Amino acid sequence: MREESPLTRLRYPDGHLGWLVTGYATARAVLADPRFSARSEFKRVPVARPGTDPFYGAPALPGWLVDMDAPRHTRLRRRLAGAFTARRTRSLEPRITAIVDRHLTAMARRGAPADLVADFALPVPSLVICELLGVPYEDRADFQRHSATLFSLDASADQAAAAMRELDAYLTDLVLRGRRSAAEGLLADLAADADLTVGEIAGLGALLLSAGHETTAGSLSLGVFALLCHPAQLARLTSGAVPPDTVVEELLRYLTIFQFGVPRTPSEDVTLAGRTLRAGESVTVCLPAANRDPGRFPDPDRLDVGRRATGHLAFGHGVHQCIGQNLARAEMRIAFPALFARFPGLRPAVPPAEVPLGGDMGFYGVHRLPVTW
């Protein structure tokens, strides 16, 4: 479809006739244009996903800035910006390194085989985001279960609504406790902000907690799987021929995990790529397709860890670009070299075709990755 046009008509599951963006330049144009709204009132998903029914077509939940436009989005994002700067992330790197090393040591102690998802790719970002927010890690089973429900394509509307209620109640309690005591972490810092409501802080916490571990866990597990399936590319990382930063950017581009795209809606008629998009028509920006546009990335279907993949859209683009991207990059940049240094003989414990992939989730990933060494 992209070869014919970067912008194609798309029939949504509810019968609405909208648009699918597959070209890189067109995707950037849409994501950078304030005429394309991110408000949840207008959002549709391009696949049947009942779990979004309680949230799409209705005003954004308090704190869910991804479903808001300026000025509401701007007001909330500014309050988070300081916690996710490159400088702040660098200060967290020693702690991330310690968390990674601890989990690798535990893997080695238990011995092979191991499930890289359960033993490494999921707990590392979960613990990092818990420490950043000030959420007790011992509560992870509950919030991971709620997050999985919210991102599942198979969840019903009732199941998703119940998961959101429980996650919101849990974080509301943490915020209220933070306002009564000298708690530490980002939630406690936000709780001290008199201009934010408890509901807004809890919503911000729910968004950061759920997306902050699901997305990075998916990128870590898929990244390891891809490298194991491309031993020549893995050797370029382990030999030091290509720096980890460069490897991470190519893996982000190649594996773009936000598999069903970013929804937008024009607030007025817009002419784009020779087409007229009418106000109110749904637009899905397909990030994986844009990141494999040969007009931007030559030979895009080939994993090349030495590629200059900067400018990819794995984190989106524009004012809604992922606020936690510096943290995600740091976790991947630290985790990949450490994993393969500790286990130089790491390899899949099952044939690659038997690895269960996360096609049933909003964020693509690997459900289980059996490995040995």
C-alpha positions as CSV (number, residue, x, y, z in Angstrom):
1,M,0.0,0.0,0.0
2,R,2.8,2.4,0.8
3,E,4.4,1.9,-2.6
4,E,1.1,3.1,-4.2
5,S,0.5,6.0,-1.8
6,P,1.6,7.1,1.6
7,L,-2.1,7.8,2.5
8,T,-4.8,5.2,1.8
9,R,-8.5,4.9,2.6
10,L,-9.2,2.6,5.6
11,R,-12.5,1.1,6.7
12,Y,-12.6,0.9,10.5
13,P,-14.4,-1.9,12.4
14,D,-17.3,0.3,13.2
15,G,-17.8,1.1,9.5
16,H,-16.3,4.6,9.6
17,L,-14.3,5.4,6.4
18,G,-11.0,7.1,7.4
19,W,-7.3,7.0,6.5
20,L,-4.2,4.9,7.0
21,V,-0.8,6.7,6.9
22,T,2.1,4.4,5.9
23,G,4.7,6.8,4.5
24,Y,7.4,8.3,6.7
25,A,7.2,11.9,5.6
26,T,3.4,11.9,5.7
27,A,3.5,10.3,9.2
28,R,5.8,13.0,10.5
29,A,3.6,15.7,8.9
30,V,0.4,14.4,10.6
31,L,2.1,13.9,14.0
32,A,3.6,17.4,13.9
33,D,0.4,19.2,12.7
34,P,-1.7,20.7,15.5
35,R,-4.8,20.4,13.3
36,F,-4.7,16.7,13.9
37,S,-6.3,16.1,17.3
38,A,-5.3,13.4,19.8
39,R,-8.4,13.8,21.9
40,S,-10.0,10.5,22.9
41,E,-13.5,11.7,21.9
42,F,-12.5,11.3,18.3
43,K,-10.3,8.2,18.5
44,R,-10.9,4.9,16.7
45,V,-8.7,1.8,16.5
46,P,-8.2,0.1,13.2
47,V,-8.8,-3.4,14.6
48,A,-11.6,-4.8,16.7
49,R,-10.6,-4.0,20.3
50,P,-13.6,-3.9,22.7
51,G,-11.3,-2.9,25.6
52,T,-11.1,0.6,24.3
53,D,-14.8,1.2,24.3
54,P,-15.0,2.7,27.8
55,F,-12.2,5.2,26.9
56,Y,-12.5,6.1,23.2
57,G,-15.4,8.3,22.1
58,A,-15.4,9.9,25.6
59,P,-13.5,12.7,27.2
60,A,-10.0,11.8,28.4
61,L,-9.6,10.3,31.9
62,P,-7.9,12.7,34.4
63,G,-4.2,12.7,33.8
64,W,-4.2,10.7,30.6
65,L,-2.4,13.4,28.6
66,V,-2.0,11.1,25.6
67,D,-5.7,11.6,25.0
68,M,-5.6,15.4,25.2
69,D,-4.7,18.4,23.1
70,A,-3.2,21.7,24.1
71,P,-3.6,23.5,26.5
72,R,-4.7,20.5,28.8
73,H,-1.9,18.3,27.4
74,T,0.7,21.1,27.7
75,R,-0.2,21.8,31.3
76,L,0.2,18.2,32.4
77,R,3.3,17.4,30.3
78,R,5.2,20.3,31.7
79,R,4.8,18.9,35.1
80,L,6.5,15.7,34.1
81,A,9.2,17.0,31.8
82,G,11.8,17.5,34.5
83,A,11.7,13.8,35.6
84,F,12.5,12.5,32.1
85,T,15.2,14.8,30.7
86,A,18.4,13.3,29.4
87,R,20.3,14.7,32.4
88,R,17.9,13.1,34.8
89,T,18.1,9.8,33.0
90,R,21.9,9.8,33.1
91,S,21.6,10.2,36.9
92,L,19.5,7.0,37.0
93,E,21.9,4.9,35.0
94,P,23.9,3.6,37.9
95,R,20.7,2.4,39.5
96,I,19.5,0.8,36.2
97,T,22.9,-0.9,35.9
98,A,22.5,-2.3,39.4
99,I,19.0,-3.6,38.7
100,V,20.1,-5.3,35.5
101,D,23.1,-6.9,37.2
102,R,20.9,-8.2,40.0
103,H,18.5,-9.9,37.6
104,L,21.3,-11.4,35.6
105,T,22.9,-12.8,38.7
106,A,19.6,-14.3,39.7
107,M,19.3,-15.9,36.3
108,A,22.7,-17.4,36.5
109,R,22.1,-18.7,40.0
110,R,18.8,-20.5,38.9
111,G,20.6,-21.9,35.8
112,A,19.4,-22.7,32.3
113,P,16.9,-22.8,30.8
114,A,15.2,-19.5,31.6
115,D,12.3,-17.4,30.4
116,L,14.0,-14.2,29.4
117,V,10.7,-12.3,29.6
118,A,9.7,-13.4,33.1
119,D,13.3,-13.4,34.5
120,F,14.7,-10.2,32.8
121,A,12.8,-8.3,30.2
122,L,9.7,-7.7,32.3
123,P,11.1,-7.2,35.9
124,V,13.9,-4.8,34.9
125,P,11.7,-2.0,33.5
126,S,9.0,-2.7,36.1
127,L,11.4,-2.2,38.9
128,V,12.9,0.9,37.3
129,I,9.5,2.6,36.8
130,C,8.4,1.6,40.3
131,E,11.4,3.2,41.8
132,L,11.0,6.3,39.7
133,L,7.4,6.7,40.6
134,G,7.7,5.6,44.2
135,V,5.4,2.6,43.7
136,P,6.0,-0.5,45.9
137,Y,7.5,-3.2,43.7
138,E,5.9,-5.9,45.8
139,D,2.6,-4.7,44.3
140,R,3.8,-5.5,40.8
141,A,1.6,-8.6,40.2
142,D,-1.6,-6.5,40.5
143,F,-0.5,-3.6,38.3
144,Q,1.0,-5.9,35.7
145,R,-2.2,-7.8,35.5
146,H,-4.3,-4.6,35.1
147,S,-1.9,-3.3,32.5
148,A,-2.0,-6.5,30.5
149,T,-5.8,-6.3,30.5
150,L,-5.8,-2.7,29.3
151,F,-3.4,-3.5,26.4
152,S,-5.0,-6.8,25.5
153,L,-7.0,-7.0,22.2
154,D,-9.1,-9.8,23.7
155,A,-10.2,-7.8,26.8
156,S,-13.9,-6.9,26.9
157,A,-15.1,-3.4,27.7
158,D,-16.2,-4.5,31.2
159,Q,-12.8,-6.1,31.9
160,A,-10.9,-3.0,30.7
161,A,-13.1,-0.7,32.7
162,A,-12.7,-2.8,35.8
163,A,-8.9,-2.9,35.4
164,M,-8.8,0.9,35.0
165,R,-10.9,1.3,38.1
166,E,-8.7,-0.9,40.2
167,L,-5.5,0.7,38.9
168,D,-6.9,4.2,39.6
169,A,-8.0,3.2,43.1
170,Y,-4.6,1.8,43.9
171,L,-2.7,4.9,42.7
172,T,-5.2,7.3,44.2
173,D,-4.4,5.7,47.6
174,L,-0.7,6.1,47.0
175,V,-1.2,9.8,46.1
176,L,-3.2,10.5,49.2
177,R,-0.7,8.7,51.3
178,G,2.0,10.8,49.6
179,R,0.2,14.0,50.5
180,R,0.1,12.9,54.1
181,S,3.7,11.8,54.5
182,A,7.3,12.4,53.3
183,A,7.1,9.8,50.6
184,E,9.7,9.6,47.8
185,G,9.3,9.3,44.1
186,L,7.7,11.2,41.2
187,L,4.1,10.5,42.5
188,A,5.0,12.1,45.8
189,D,6.6,15.1,44.0
190,L,3.4,15.5,42.0
191,A,1.3,15.2,45.2
192,A,3.0,18.3,46.5
193,D,1.8,20.3,43.5
194,A,-1.3,22.1,44.6
195,D,-2.3,22.8,41.1
196,L,-2.8,19.1,40.3
197,T,-5.9,17.2,41.5
198,V,-5.6,13.8,43.1
199,G,-7.3,12.3,40.1
200,E,-4.9,13.9,37.7
201,I,-1.9,12.6,39.6
202,A,-3.3,9.1,39.8
203,G,-4.1,9.2,36.1
204,L,-0.5,10.3,35.3
205,G,0.8,7.5,37.5
206,A,-1.4,4.9,35.8
207,L,-0.3,6.0,32.4
208,L,3.4,6.0,33.3
209,L,3.3,2.8,35.3
210,S,1.4,0.8,32.7
211,A,3.1,2.1,29.6
212,G,6.5,2.5,31.2
213,H,7.0,-1.2,31.8
214,E,4.9,-2.8,29.0
215,T,6.6,-1.0,26.2
216,T,10.2,-1.4,27.4
217,A,9.6,-5.0,28.3
218,G,8.4,-5.6,24.7
219,S,11.4,-3.8,23.2
220,L,13.9,-5.7,25.4
221,S,12.4,-9.1,24.7
222,L,11.9,-8.6,21.0
223,G,15.4,-7.0,20.7
224,V,17.0,-10.0,22.3
225,F,15.0,-12.4,20.1
226,A,16.0,-10.4,17.0
227,L,19.6,-10.4,17.9
228,L,19.6,-14.1,18.6
229,C,18.0,-14.7,15.2
230,H,20.7,-12.5,13.5
231,P,24.0,-13.8,15.0
232,A,26.2,-11.7,12.6
233,Q,24.4,-8.5,13.9
234,L,24.7,-9.7,17.5
235,A,28.5,-10.2,17.0
236,R,28.8,-6.5,15.9
237,L,27.4,-5.5,19.3
238,T,29.3,-8.0,21.5
239,S,32.6,-7.3,19.7
240,G,32.2,-3.5,20.2
241,A,32.3,-2.9,16.5
242,V,29.0,-1.0,16.9
243,P,28.2,1.1,20.0
244,P,25.1,0.1,22.0
245,D,23.4,3.4,21.3
246,T,23.4,2.7,17.6
247,V,22.2,-0.8,18.0
248,V,19.3,0.4,20.2
249,E,18.1,2.9,17.6
250,E,18.1,0.3,14.9
251,L,16.2,-2.2,17.0
252,L,13.7,0.5,17.9
253,R,13.2,1.2,14.2
254,Y,13.2,-2.4,13.1
255,L,10.9,-3.7,15.8
256,T,8.5,-0.7,16.3
257,I,6.2,-2.2,18.9
258,F,3.3,0.2,18.7
259,Q,1.8,-2.1,16.1
260,F,-1.6,-0.6,15.5
261,G,-0.5,2.9,15.0
262,V,-1.3,6.3,16.5
263,P,-4.8,7.6,16.1
264,R,-5.4,11.2,15.0
265,T,-8.4,13.2,13.7
266,P,-8.3,16.5,11.7
267,S,-10.2,19.3,13.4
268,E,-10.6,20.9,10.0
269,D,-10.3,19.9,6.3
270,V,-6.6,19.3,5.6
271,T,-4.9,18.6,2.2
272,L,-2.1,16.0,2.6
273,A,-0.2,13.9,0.0
274,G,-2.6,15.1,-2.7
275,R,-5.7,14.0,-0.7
276,T,-8.3,16.0,1.2
277,L,-8.9,14.7,4.7
278,R,-12.2,16.0,6.0
279,A,-12.7,17.3,9.6
280,G,-13.7,14.4,11.8
281,E,-12.3,11.6,9.7
282,S,-10.2,9.1,11.6
283,V,-6.5,8.8,10.7
284,T,-4.2,5.9,11.8
285,V,-0.5,6.6,11.6
286,C,1.1,3.3,11.1
287,L,4.5,3.7,12.8
288,P,5.9,0.3,11.8
289,A,5.2,1.0,8.1
290,A,6.7,4.5,8.4
291,N,9.8,3.1,10.0
292,R,10.3,0.7,7.1
293,D,9.8,3.3,4.3
294,P,12.6,2.8,1.9
295,G,12.5,6.4,1.0
296,R,13.8,7.2,4.5
297,F,15.6,3.9,5.5
298,P,17.3,2.1,2.5
299,D,16.7,-1.7,2.5
300,P,14.4,-1.2,5.5
301,D,13.4,-4.8,6.0
302,R,17.0,-5.8,6.9
303,L,18.3,-5.5,10.4
304,D,21.5,-3.6,10.3
305,V,22.7,-2.6,13.8
306,G,25.3,-0.2,12.2
307,R,22.6,1.8,10.5
308,R,22.1,5.4,11.3
309,A,18.5,5.0,12.3
310,T,18.1,8.3,14.0
311,G,14.8,10.1,13.2
312,H,12.8,6.9,13.4
313,L,9.2,7.2,14.7
314,A,9.2,4.4,17.3
315,F,8.5,7.0,20.0
316,G,6.1,9.0,17.8
317,H,6.8,12.6,16.8
318,G,5.7,16.1,17.7
319,V,4.3,17.3,21.0
320,H,3.0,13.8,21.9
321,Q,6.3,12.1,21.4
322,C,6.9,9.6,24.2
323,I,8.0,11.5,27.3
324,G,9.8,8.4,28.6
325,Q,12.0,7.8,25.6
326,N,15.2,8.7,27.3
327,L,14.5,6.2,30.1
328,A,13.6,3.4,27.6
329,R,16.8,4.0,25.6
330,A,18.9,3.9,28.7
331,E,17.4,0.7,29.9
332,M,18.0,-1.0,26.5
333,R,21.5,0.5,26.1
334,I,22.5,-0.9,29.5
335,A,20.6,-4.2,29.3
336,F,21.6,-5.6,26.0
337,P,25.4,-5.5,26.4
338,A,25.2,-6.7,30.0
339,L,23.0,-9.7,29.1
340,F,25.3,-10.9,26.3
341,A,28.4,-10.3,28.4
342,R,27.1,-12.3,31.3
343,F,25.8,-15.1,29.0
344,P,28.0,-15.2,25.8
345,G,26.5,-18.5,24.8
346,L,22.9,-17.3,25.1
347,R,20.7,-19.0,22.5
348,P,17.0,-19.9,22.1
349,A,15.9,-23.0,24.0
350,V,13.2,-23.7,21.4
351,P,13.0,-23.3,17.7
352,P,12.2,-19.6,16.8
353,A,8.9,-20.6,15.3
354,E,7.7,-21.8,18.7
355,V,8.3,-18.5,20.5
356,P,4.9,-17.0,21.3
357,L,4.7,-13.5,20.0
358,G,2.4,-10.8,21.3
359,G,0.1,-10.2,18.3
360,D,-2.8,-10.1,20.8
361,M,-1.6,-7.0,22.5
362,G,-1.6,-3.3,21.7
363,F,2.2,-3.2,22.2
364,Y,3.9,-6.0,20.3
365,G,6.3,-8.2,22.2
366,V,7.2,-11.7,23.2
367,H,5.0,-13.6,25.8
368,R,7.8,-16.0,26.6
369,L,11.3,-16.4,25.3
370,P,12.9,-19.7,26.5
371,V,16.7,-19.4,26.4
372,T,19.7,-21.4,27.5
373,W,23.5,-20.9,27.6
